[in-house]
């Protein structure tokens, strides 16, 4: 599995609008991509921390296709107006199966 995390800060007065665009527009597009297993917006408990957009992919090829087709950039551009600064993308490999305790 490949996990892509995009870190960003958002203006407090724009969080509700950003959440709406992310939920109604970004999530359906990501989930329709080949190999996507999950897409979530992680909201910080501590308001000084970053938001995180998390997407999980079946394999590297599908994650790379999401990036190379321009879909990722198009979705970031949809919510960029809500950001304080540029987002940071970090990509991780996750092996194995996660089981509930």
N, CA and C atoms as an extended XYZ file, in Angstrom:
303
Properties=species:S:1:pos:R:3:atomname:S:1:resname:S:1:resid:I:1 pbc="F F F"
N         0.841       -1.185        0.000 N   UNK     1
C         0.000        0.000        0.000 CA  UNK     1
C         0.879        1.240        0.000 C   UNK     1
N         0.370        2.283       -0.607 N   UNK     2
C         1.027        3.583       -0.617 CA  UNK     2
C         0.090        4.580        0.061 C   UNK     2
N         0.635        5.354        0.975 N   UNK     3
C        -0.142        6.378        1.680 CA  UNK     3
C         0.450        7.735        1.324 C   UNK     3
N        -0.395        8.604        0.797 N   UNK     4
C         0.023        9.957        0.431 CA  UNK     4
C        -0.610       10.919        1.434 C   UNK     4
N         0.223       11.715        2.079 N   UNK     5
C        -0.246       12.684        3.073 CA  UNK     5
C         0.114       14.085        2.606 C   UNK     5
N        -0.884       14.927        2.476 N   UNK     6
C        -0.654       16.322        2.122 CA  UNK     6
C        -0.960       17.163        3.353 C   UNK     6
N         0.070       17.836        3.866 N   UNK     7
C        -0.036       18.676        5.059 CA  UNK     7
C        -0.287       20.119        4.633 C   UNK     7
N        -1.206       20.792        5.329 N   UNK     8
C        -1.469       22.204        5.040 CA  UNK     8
C        -2.140       22.860        6.230 C   UNK     8
N        -1.960       24.166        6.331 N   UNK     9
C        -2.702       24.927        7.339 CA  UNK     9
C        -3.804       25.690        6.617 C   UNK     9
N        -4.875       25.934        7.347 N   UNK    10
C        -6.023       26.627        6.768 CA  UNK    10
C        -6.429       27.782        7.673 C   UNK    10
N        -6.885       28.842        7.058 N   UNK    11
C        -7.380       29.979        7.819 CA  UNK    11
C        -8.611       29.551        8.612 C   UNK    11
N        -8.647       29.840        9.916 N   UNK    12
C        -9.782       29.399       10.749 CA  UNK    12
C       -11.148       29.800       10.188 C   UNK    12
N       -11.234       30.991        9.617 N   UNK    13
C       -12.515       31.453        9.096 CA  UNK    13
C       -12.906       30.759        7.783 C   UNK    13
N       -11.979       29.980        7.205 N   UNK    14
C       -12.254       29.295        5.942 CA  UNK    14
C       -12.393       27.779        6.096 C   UNK    14
N       -12.267       27.275        7.318 N   UNK    15
C       -12.270       25.819        7.528 CA  UNK    15
C       -13.579       25.186        7.090 C   UNK    15
N       -14.691       25.763        7.423 N   UNK    16
C       -15.984       25.175        7.074 CA  UNK    16
C       -16.148       25.083        5.553 C   UNK    16
N       -15.792       26.136        4.839 N   UNK    17
C       -15.888       26.123        3.376 CA  UNK    17
C       -14.922       25.104        2.777 C   UNK    17
N       -13.716       25.022        3.326 N   UNK    18
C       -12.719       24.067        2.843 CA  UNK    18
C       -13.216       22.643        3.059 C   UNK    18
N       -13.762       22.362        4.227 N   UNK    19
C       -14.288       21.035        4.550 CA  UNK    19
C       -15.393       20.639        3.560 C   UNK    19
N       -16.261       21.589        3.220 N   UNK    20
C       -17.364       21.328        2.287 CA  UNK    20
C       -16.838       20.966        0.897 C   UNK    20
N       -15.893       21.746        0.384 N   UNK    21
C       -15.317       21.463       -0.937 CA  UNK    21
C       -14.601       20.115       -0.924 C   UNK    21
N       -13.830       19.864        0.119 N   UNK    22
C       -13.086       18.607        0.216 CA  UNK    22
C       -14.048       17.416        0.224 C   UNK    22
N       -15.080       17.499        1.064 N   UNK    23
C       -16.027       16.392        1.222 CA  UNK    23
C       -16.880       16.173       -0.023 C   UNK    23
N       -17.387       17.255       -0.597 N   UNK    24
C       -18.327       17.133       -1.705 CA  UNK    24
C       -17.666       16.990       -3.070 C   UNK    24
N       -16.442       17.519       -3.217 N   UNK    25
C       -15.803       17.493       -4.531 CA  UNK    25
C       -14.559       16.613       -4.585 C   UNK    25
N       -13.654       16.765       -3.634 N   UNK    26
C       -12.382       16.045       -3.712 CA  UNK    26
C       -12.540       14.555       -3.407 C   UNK    26
N       -13.196       14.222       -2.322 N   UNK    27
C       -13.304       12.819       -1.929 CA  UNK    27
C       -13.931       11.956       -3.028 C   UNK    27
N       -15.057       12.353       -3.631 N   UNK    28
C       -15.620       11.500       -4.688 CA  UNK    28
C       -14.672       11.296       -5.876 C   UNK    28
N       -13.923       12.316       -6.247 N   UNK    29
C       -12.985       12.189       -7.368 CA  UNK    29
C       -11.865       11.216       -7.012 C   UNK    29
N       -11.297       11.358       -5.823 N   UNK    30
C       -10.202       10.472       -5.414 CA  UNK    30
C       -10.685        9.038       -5.321 C   UNK    30
N       -11.816        8.831       -4.711 N   UNK    31
C       -12.323        7.461       -4.525 CA  UNK    31
C       -12.664        6.784       -5.852 C   UNK    31
N       -12.890        7.559       -6.894 N   UNK    32
C       -13.185        6.995       -8.217 CA  UNK    32
C       -11.915        6.604       -8.979 C   UNK    32
N       -10.740        6.972       -8.468 N   UNK    33
C        -9.486        6.661       -9.145 CA  UNK    33
C        -9.132        5.187       -8.986 C   UNK    33
N        -8.562        4.614      -10.024 N   UNK    34
C        -8.134        3.212       -9.989 CA  UNK    34
C        -7.139        3.007       -8.844 C   UNK    34
N        -7.401        2.020       -8.018 N   UNK    35
C        -6.488        1.648       -6.947 CA  UNK    35
C        -6.644        2.421       -5.655 C   UNK    35
N        -7.560        3.397       -5.604 N   UNK    36
C        -7.732        4.131       -4.350 CA  UNK    36
C        -8.479        3.275       -3.337 C   UNK    36
N        -7.935        3.209       -2.132 N   UNK    37
C        -8.538        2.427       -1.050 CA  UNK    37
C        -9.211        3.302       -0.001 C   UNK    37
N        -8.757        4.562        0.116 N   UNK    38
C        -9.330        5.449        1.124 CA  UNK    38
C        -8.920        6.885        0.844 C   UNK    38
N        -9.731        7.801        1.321 N   UNK    39
C        -9.452        9.234        1.218 CA  UNK    39
C       -10.128        9.902        2.404 C   UNK    39
N        -9.325       10.629        3.189 N   UNK    40
C        -9.875       11.275        4.385 CA  UNK    40
C        -9.222       12.635        4.589 C   UNK    40
N        -9.952       13.522        5.230 N   UNK    41
C        -9.410       14.785        5.703 CA  UNK    41
C        -9.226       14.642        7.210 C   UNK    41
N        -7.982       14.745        7.669 N   UNK    42
C        -7.687       14.670        9.099 CA  UNK    42
C        -7.597       16.092        9.635 C   UNK    42
N        -8.445       16.396       10.604 N   UNK    43
C        -8.486       17.735       11.179 CA  UNK    43
C        -7.740       17.743       12.507 C   UNK    43
N        -6.903       18.742       12.719 N   UNK    44
C        -6.101       18.771       13.944 CA  UNK    44
C        -6.943       19.053       15.185 C   UNK    44
N        -6.632       18.343       16.257 N   UNK    45
C        -7.248       18.614       17.554 CA  UNK    45
C        -6.671       19.916       18.097 C   UNK    45
N        -5.355       20.061       17.969 N   UNK    46
C        -4.675       21.296       18.339 CA  UNK    46
C        -4.749       22.229       17.128 C   UNK    46
N        -5.439       23.339       17.251 N   UNK    47
C        -5.680       24.244       16.131 CA  UNK    47
C        -4.400       24.835       15.525 C   UNK    47
N        -3.261       24.663       16.213 N   UNK    48
C        -1.985       25.147       15.667 CA  UNK    48
C        -1.317       24.135       14.742 C   UNK    48
N        -1.841       22.903       14.719 N   UNK    49
C        -1.277       21.859       13.870 CA  UNK    49
C        -1.898       21.916       12.473 C   UNK    49
N        -1.278       21.192       11.558 N   UNK    50
C        -1.746       21.149       10.174 CA  UNK    50
C        -2.920       20.197        9.987 C   UNK    50
N        -3.713       20.478        8.972 N   UNK    51
C        -4.670       19.516        8.442 CA  UNK    51
C        -3.849       18.528        7.621 C   UNK    51
N        -4.407       17.338        7.415 N   UNK    52
C        -3.749       16.349        6.568 CA  UNK    52
C        -4.804       15.733        5.650 C   UNK    52
N        -4.524       15.777        4.368 N   UNK    53
C        -5.329       15.043        3.402 CA  UNK    53
C        -4.629       13.705        3.200 C   UNK    53
N        -5.333       12.614        3.479 N   UNK    54
C        -4.736       11.284        3.385 CA  UNK    54
C        -5.421       10.481        2.289 C   UNK    54
N        -4.616        9.961        1.359 N   UNK    55
C        -5.133        9.020        0.381 CA  UNK    55
C        -4.321        7.737        0.490 C   UNK    55
N        -4.998        6.609        0.343 N   UNK    56
C        -4.362        5.299        0.449 CA  UNK    56
C        -4.584        4.574       -0.869 C   UNK    56
N        -3.493        3.981       -1.381 N   UNK    57
C        -3.501        3.359       -2.709 CA  UNK    57
C        -3.073        1.908       -2.630 C   UNK    57
N        -3.640        1.111       -3.491 N   UNK    58
C        -3.333       -0.309       -3.553 CA  UNK    58
C        -1.867       -0.560       -3.902 C   UNK    58
N        -1.300        0.276       -4.792 N   UNK    59
C         0.081        0.063       -5.220 CA  UNK    59
C         0.697        1.372       -5.720 C   UNK    59
N         1.995        1.332       -5.926 N   UNK    60
C         2.742        2.520       -6.357 CA  UNK    60
C         2.286        3.015       -7.728 C   UNK    60
N         1.991        2.110       -8.630 N   UNK    61
C         1.585        2.492       -9.982 CA  UNK    61
C         0.303        3.322       -9.967 C   UNK    61
N        -0.679        2.899       -9.167 N   UNK    62
C        -1.940        3.650       -9.092 CA  UNK    62
C        -1.736        5.007       -8.419 C   UNK    62
N        -0.904        5.052       -7.385 N   UNK    63
C        -0.604        6.329       -6.723 CA  UNK    63
C         0.116        7.266       -7.682 C   UNK    63
N         1.053        6.728       -8.445 N   UNK    64
C         1.792        7.539       -9.419 CA  UNK    64
C         0.868        8.057      -10.522 C   UNK    64
N        -0.073        7.227      -10.960 N   UNK    65
C        -1.018        7.648      -11.996 CA  UNK    65
C        -1.876        8.809      -11.502 C   UNK    65
N        -2.309        8.743      -10.257 N   UNK    66
C        -3.088        9.830       -9.654 CA  UNK    66
C        -2.304       11.139       -9.714 C   UNK    66
N        -1.015       11.071       -9.461 N   UNK    67
C        -0.150       12.253       -9.506 CA  UNK    67
C         0.085       12.699      -10.949 C   UNK    67
N         0.473       11.771      -11.819 N   UNK    68
C         0.924       12.129      -13.167 CA  UNK    68
C        -0.196       12.579      -14.092 C   UNK    68
N        -1.418       12.174      -13.831 N   UNK    69
C        -2.534       12.587      -14.691 CA  UNK    69
C        -2.986       14.019      -14.409 C   UNK    69
N        -2.483       14.606      -13.316 N   UNK    70
C        -2.877       15.965      -12.959 CA  UNK    70
C        -4.080       16.029      -12.029 C   UNK    70
N        -4.632       14.873      -11.669 N   UNK    71
C        -5.807       14.859      -10.789 CA  UNK    71
C        -5.463       15.444       -9.424 C   UNK    71
N        -4.304       15.052       -8.875 N   UNK    72
C        -3.888       15.589       -7.569 CA  UNK    72
C        -3.786       17.106       -7.621 C   UNK    72
N        -3.105       17.641       -8.630 N   UNK    73
C        -2.928       19.091       -8.741 CA  UNK    73
C        -4.285       19.784       -8.898 C   UNK    73
N        -5.168       19.218       -9.694 N   UNK    74
C        -6.489       19.811       -9.899 CA  UNK    74
C        -7.255       19.895       -8.582 C   UNK    74
N        -7.164       18.843       -7.765 N   UNK    75
C        -7.875       18.848       -6.486 CA  UNK    75
C        -7.247       19.806       -5.487 C   UNK    75
N        -5.925       19.868       -5.442 N   UNK    76
C        -5.256       20.839       -4.569 CA  UNK    76
C        -5.654       22.251       -4.977 C   UNK    76
N        -5.715       22.508       -6.270 N   UNK    77
C        -6.096       23.840       -6.747 CA  UNK    77
C        -7.517       24.211       -6.331 C   UNK    77
N        -8.406       23.217       -6.190 N   UNK    78
C        -9.788       23.489       -5.763 CA  UNK    78
C        -9.852       24.022       -4.331 C   UNK    78
N        -8.916       23.606       -3.478 N   UNK    79
C        -8.955       24.025       -2.079 CA  UNK    79
C        -7.818       24.978       -1.699 C   UNK    79
N        -6.964       25.293       -2.654 N   UNK    80
C        -5.796       26.137       -2.380 CA  UNK    80
C        -6.171       27.496       -1.781 C   UNK    80
N        -7.303       28.055       -2.160 N   UNK    81
C        -7.709       29.367       -1.645 CA  UNK    81
C        -7.904       29.365       -0.123 C   UNK    81
N        -8.066       28.189        0.465 N   UNK    82
C        -8.281       28.076        1.908 CA  UNK    82
C        -6.978       27.906        2.683 C   UNK    82
N        -5.872       27.687        1.977 N   UNK    83
C        -4.584       27.399        2.614 CA  UNK    83
C        -3.885       28.664        3.089 C   UNK    83
N        -3.096       28.494        4.145 N   UNK    84
C        -2.121       29.504        4.575 CA  UNK    84
C        -0.758       28.954        4.155 C   UNK    84
N        -0.322       29.261        2.966 N   UNK    85
C         0.957       28.750        2.482 CA  UNK    85
C         0.783       27.537        1.581 C   UNK    85
N         1.918       27.014        1.133 N   UNK    86
C         1.920       25.877        0.214 CA  UNK    86
C         1.767       24.559        0.960 C   UNK    86
N         1.028       23.611        0.369 N   UNK    87
C         0.901       22.292        0.982 CA  UNK    87
C         2.194       21.498        0.803 C   UNK    87
N         2.405       20.524        1.671 N   UNK    88
C         3.563       19.640        1.580 CA  UNK    88
C         3.085       18.207        1.429 C   UNK    88
N         3.529       17.543        0.365 N   UNK    89
C         3.171       16.156        0.108 CA  UNK    89
C         4.276       15.244        0.620 C   UNK    89
N         3.868       14.198        1.356 N   UNK    90
C         4.790       13.152        1.814 CA  UNK    90
C         4.158       11.816        1.461 C   UNK    90
N         4.993       10.895        0.969 N   UNK    91
C         4.501        9.597        0.515 CA  UNK    91
C         5.172        8.498        1.329 C   UNK    91
N         4.367        7.514        1.772 N   UNK    92
C         4.848        6.418        2.606 CA  UNK    92
C         4.381        5.074        2.051 C   UNK    92
N         5.148        4.062        2.327 N   UNK    93
C         4.784        2.691        1.990 CA  UNK    93
C         4.290        2.032        3.285 C   UNK    93
N         3.185        1.323        3.200 N   UNK    94
C         2.636        0.598        4.353 CA  UNK    94
C         2.456       -0.852        3.948 C   UNK    94
N         3.146       -1.744        4.619 N   UNK    95
C         3.054       -3.171        4.309 CA  UNK    95
C         2.191       -3.874        5.345 C   UNK    95
N         1.577       -4.938        4.937 N   UNK    96
C         0.799       -5.742        5.859 CA  UNK    96
C        -0.645       -5.279        5.972 C   UNK    96
N        -1.349       -5.952        6.833 N   UNK    97
C        -2.764       -5.692        7.045 CA  UNK    97
C        -2.937       -5.066        8.423 C   UNK    97
N        -3.749       -4.035        8.486 N   UNK    98
C        -4.069       -3.402        9.760 CA  UNK    98
C        -5.286       -4.110       10.343 C   UNK    98
N        -5.171       -4.579       11.564 N   UNK    99
C        -6.286       -5.259       12.212 CA  UNK    99
C        -6.743       -4.431       13.410 C   UNK    99
N        -8.044       -4.466       13.644 N   UNK   100
C        -8.594       -3.772       14.813 CA  UNK   100
C        -8.229       -4.542       16.070 C   UNK   100
N        -7.884       -3.792       17.129 N   UNK   101
C        -7.529       -4.435       18.403 CA  UNK   101
C        -8.759       -4.952       19.099 C   UNK   101
